[in-house]
Amino acid sequence: ASKYSALVEKESLRLSTSFKSGKTRDYGWRKAQLQGLQRFLKKNLAQISECLRLDLGRCEFEVQGLEIMVIENDIKNALDNLATWMEPTYTPSQALMAPT
């Protein structure tokens, strides 16, 4: 087993426990996660750019246009639509599958 196996297993258990607790269902929690991702991108832009340059040969223009802007737009879209996406939806079921 690699030296990371225990770390991955520990983190997996932590995340699973968090999910099972139900806290990830909360609008405020989800919004905070998306906003945290926005802050992370801004704070680490130089490092992200350097990694993309080294790994993929991306220039600064490509990093901004093909990577960062796309992610930022996805986050903004998620924040703008989060409440709507979280609304319950009715899904009809076949008569034989309906709860009794």
Phi and psi in degrees as GROMACS dihedral restraints (atoms count N, CA, C in turn):
[ dihedral_restraints ]
;  ai    aj    ak    al  type     phi  dphi    fc
    3     4     5     6     1   -74.8    20    10
    4     5     6     7     1   165.0    20    10
    6     7     8     9     1   -67.3    20    10
    7     8     9    10     1   -14.5    20    10
    9    10    11    12     1   -91.2    20    10
   10    11    12    13     1   -12.2    20    10
   12    13    14    15     1   -56.9    20    10
   13    14    15    16     1   -47.3    20    10
   15    16    17    18     1   -64.7    20    10
   16    17    18    19     1   -39.9    20    10
   18    19    20    21     1   -64.5    20    10
   19    20    21    22     1   -44.3    20    10
   21    22    23    24     1   -64.7    20    10
   22    23    24    25     1   -43.3    20    10
   24    25    26    27     1   -63.3    20    10
   25    26    27    28     1   -43.3    20    10
   27    28    29    30     1   -63.0    20    10
   28    29    30    31     1   -45.5    20    10
   30    31    32    33     1   -67.0    20    10
   31    32    33    34     1   -38.7    20    10
   33    34    35    36     1   -61.4    20    10
   34    35    36    37     1   -43.0    20    10
   36    37    38    39     1   -64.4    20    10
   37    38    39    40     1   -42.2    20    10
   39    40    41    42     1   -61.5    20    10
   40    41    42    43     1   -45.5    20    10
   42    43    44    45     1   -68.2    20    10
   43    44    45    46     1   -39.8    20    10
   45    46    47    48     1   -63.2    20    10
   46    47    48    49     1   -43.1    20    10
   48    49    50    51     1   -63.0    20    10
   49    50    51    52     1   -42.6    20    10
   51    52    53    54     1   -60.7    20    10
   52    53    54    55     1   -45.1    20    10
   54    55    56    57     1   -63.9    20    10
   55    56    57    58     1   -46.4    20    10
   57    58    59    60     1   -65.1    20    10
   58    59    60    61     1   -24.3    20    10
   60    61    62    63     1   -69.7    20    10
   61    62    63    64     1   -19.2    20    10
   63    64    65    66     1    92.0    20    10
   64    65    66    67     1    -4.9    20    10
   66    67    68    69     1   -66.3    20    10
   67    68    69    70     1   -22.1    20    10
   69    70    71    72     1   -74.9    20    10
   70    71    72    73     1    -8.8    20    10
   72    73    74    75     1   -81.0    20    10
   73    74    75    76     1   -17.5    20    10
   75    76    77    78     1   -73.5    20    10
   76    77    78    79     1   132.9    20    10
   78    79    80    81     1   -56.3    20    10
   79    80    81    82     1   -47.8    20    10
   81    82    83    84     1   -60.0    20    10
   82    83    84    85     1   -39.8    20    10
   84    85    86    87     1   -65.1    20    10
   85    86    87    88     1   -46.0    20    10
   87    88    89    90     1   -64.3    20    10
   88    89    90    91     1   -42.3    20    10
   90    91    92    93     1   -62.0    20    10
   91    92    93    94     1   -43.8    20    10
   93    94    95    96     1   -62.3    20    10
   94    95    96    97     1   -37.4    20    10
   96    97    98    99     1   -64.1    20    10
   97    98    99   100     1   -43.8    20    10
   99   100   101   102     1   -65.9    20    10
  100   101   102   103     1   -41.6    20    10
  102   103   104   105     1   -65.7    20    10
  103   104   105   106     1   -35.7    20    10
  105   106   107   108     1   -64.2    20    10
  106   107   108   109     1   -38.0    20    10
  108   109   110   111     1   -64.5    20    10
  109   110   111   112     1   -39.4    20    10
  111   112   113   114     1   -59.8    20    10
  112   113   114   115     1   -47.5    20    10
  114   115   116   117     1   -62.0    20    10
  115   116   117   118     1   -41.5    20    10
  117   118   119   120     1   -59.1    20    10
  118   119   120   121     1   -45.4    20    10
  120   121   122   123     1   -60.3    20    10
  121   122   123   124     1   -46.4    20    10
  123   124   125   126     1   -64.6    20    10
  124   125   126   127     1   -44.7    20    10
  126   127   128   129     1   -66.8    20    10
  127   128   129   130     1   -34.0    20    10
  129   130   131   132     1  -110.4    20    10
  130   131   132   133     1    19.3    20    10
  132   133   134   135     1   -57.2    20    10
  133   134   135   136     1   -43.0    20    10
  135   136   137   138     1   -62.6    20    10
  136   137   138   139     1   -44.4    20    10
  138   139   140   141     1   -68.1    20    10
  139   140   141   142     1   -40.3    20    10
  141   142   143   144     1   -62.7    20    10
  142   143   144   145     1   -45.4    20    10
  144   145   146   147     1   -59.4    20    10
  145   146   147   148     1   -44.0    20    10
  147   148   149   150     1   -64.4    20    10
  148   149   150   151     1   -42.1    20    10
  150   151   152   153     1   -63.0    20    10
  151   152   153   154     1   -42.6    20    10
  153   154   155   156     1   -67.7    20    10
  154   155   156   157     1   -32.9    20    10
  156   157   158   159     1   -66.4    20    10
  157   158   159   160     1   -47.0    20    10
  159   160   161   162     1   -69.7    20    10
  160   161   162   163     1   -44.1    20    10
  162   163   164   165     1   -78.7    20    10
  163   164   165   166     1   -41.4    20    10
  165   166   167   168     1  -117.2    20    10
  166   167   168   169     1    -2.2    20    10
  168   169   170   171     1    71.0    20    10
  169   170   171   172     1    24.6    20    10
  171   172   173   174     1   -77.5    20    10
  172   173   174   175     1   135.4    20    10
  174   175   176   177     1   -83.9    20    10
  175   176   177   178     1   169.9    20    10
  177   178   179   180     1   -57.4    20    10
  178   179   180   181     1   -40.3    20    10
  180   181   182   183     1   -61.8    20    10
  181   182   183   184     1   -43.5    20    10
  183   184   185   186     1   -66.3    20    10
  184   185   186   187     1   -40.3    20    10
  186   187   188   189     1   -59.9    20    10
  187   188   189   190     1   -48.0    20    10
  189   190   191   192     1   -66.5    20    10
  190   191   192   193     1   -48.9    20    10
  192   193   194   195     1   -78.0    20    10
  193   194   195   196     1   -36.7    20    10
  195   196   197   198     1   -99.1    20    10
  196   197   198   199     1   -18.1    20    10
  198   199   200   201     1  -118.3    20    10
  199   200   201   202     1   -68.0    20    10
  201   202   203   204     1   -64.7    20    10
  202   203   204   205     1   -48.3    20    10
  204   205   206   207     1   -61.3    20    10
  205   206   207   208     1   -37.4    20    10
  207   208   209   210     1   -64.0    20    10
  208   209   210   211     1   -46.0    20    10
  210   211   212   213     1   -65.3    20    10
  211   212   213   214     1   -44.7    20    10
  213   214   215   216     1   -60.2    20    10
  214   215   216   217     1   -41.7    20    10
  216   217   218   219     1   -66.0    20    10
  217   218   219   220     1   -38.2    20    10
  219   220   221   222     1   -63.3    20    10
  220   221   222   223     1   -41.8    20    10
  222   223   224   225     1   -65.4    20    10
  223   224   225   226     1   -45.8    20    10
  225   226   227   228     1   -59.8    20    10
  226   227   228   229     1   -44.3    20    10
  228   229   230   231     1   -60.8    20    10
  229   230   231   232     1   -43.0    20    10
  231   232   233   234     1   -63.5    20    10
  232   233   234   235     1   -43.2    20    10
  234   235   236   237     1   -63.7    20    10
  235   236   237   238     1   -41.3    20    10
  237   238   239   240     1   -66.5    20    10
  238   239   240   241     1   -30.0    20    10
  240   241   242   243     1  -109.8    20    10
  241   242   243   244     1    -1.4    20    10
  243   244   245   246     1   -54.3    20    10
  244   245   246   247     1   -48.9    20    10
  246   247   248   249     1   -60.9    20    10
  247   248   249   250     1   -42.5    20    10
  249   250   251   252     1   -65.4    20    10
  250   251   252   253     1   -43.5    20    10
  252   253   254   255     1   -64.4    20    10
  253   254   255   256     1   -26.4    20    10
  255   256   257   258     1   -85.9    20    10
  256   257   258   259     1    -9.1    20    10
  258   259   260   261     1   -65.4    20    10
  259   260   261   262     1   140.9    20    10
  261   262   263   264     1   -63.5    20    10
  262   263   264   265     1   145.7    20    10
  264   265   266   267     1  -124.3    20    10
  265   266   267   268     1   144.2    20    10
  267   268   269   270     1   -87.0    20    10
  268   269   270   271     1   128.6    20    10
  270   271   272   273     1  -121.6    20    10
  271   272   273   274     1   110.6    20    10
  273   274   275   276     1   -65.9    20    10
  274   275   276   277     1   147.4    20    10
  276   277   278   279     1  -123.8    20    10
  277   278   279   280     1   159.1    20    10
  279   280   281   282     1   -66.9    20    10
  280   281   282   283     1   152.5    20    10
  282   283   284   285     1   -55.4    20    10
  283   284   285   286     1   -39.1    20    10
  285   286   287   288     1   -71.3    20    10
  286   287   288   289     1   -21.6    20    10
  288   289   290   291     1   -97.2    20    10
  289   290   291   292     1    -7.2    20    10
  291   292   293   294     1   -67.1    20    10
  292   293   294   295     1   144.9    20    10
  294   295   296   297     1   -65.9    20    10
  295   296   297   298     1   151.7    20    10
